[in-house]
Amino acid sequence: MAKQIKEKNTATKVVKPVNAKIVLKARLLLIKEGQILLLKQTKPNGGNYTLVGGTVEPHELVRESLVRECQEEAGITLKKSDLRLVHTLHKKKLSETRIVLYFAAIRWKGKPKSLEPKKFKSASWKPFKQLPVPMSPTVLHVLQMYGEGIPFSEIDVRKSKTATPKY
């Protein structure tokens, strides 16, 4: 558990975690003809199906980060101007807070394939309405929210014994 310090804030005390970390991530929802592109993680990385994307580096803007991640992970060429924000997730974990921005691409080039074999076994198109298992609970949550047209959601992992979001 993070160390905490007490700080005076005018008339009340505020408890703030020390070394609290906020991580910004970007993910791609690439859908064509009722199918979504998913990466299959290797067993050491969880073994789940997941979305293309990753952490936004300090020197990057969000969309340029996603363009880079898509090229590095799956060989997909995107333009920033072809990305549309479709969902934002605020996920609170014990040691960090994640803000994850999910984008849909209206155009792209390339045939998706796994270019990081130590992290991902494969890249493949799967039916959006019949998602494969095992899938990350967070990805399932986001895909449900996207399918319902809900642009924002929150998951507080601190309040549950598992990372499975409550719907």
Buried (B, 14 or more C-beta within 10 A) or exposed (E): EEEEEEEEEEEEEEEEBEEEEEEBBBBBBBBEEEBBBBBBBBEEBEEBBBBBBBBBEEEBEBBBBBBBBBBEBBBBEBEEEBBEEBBBBBBEBEEEBBBBBBBBBEEBEEEBBBBEEEBBBBBBBBEBEEBEEEBBBBBBBBBBBBEEEEEEBEBEBEEEEEEEBEE
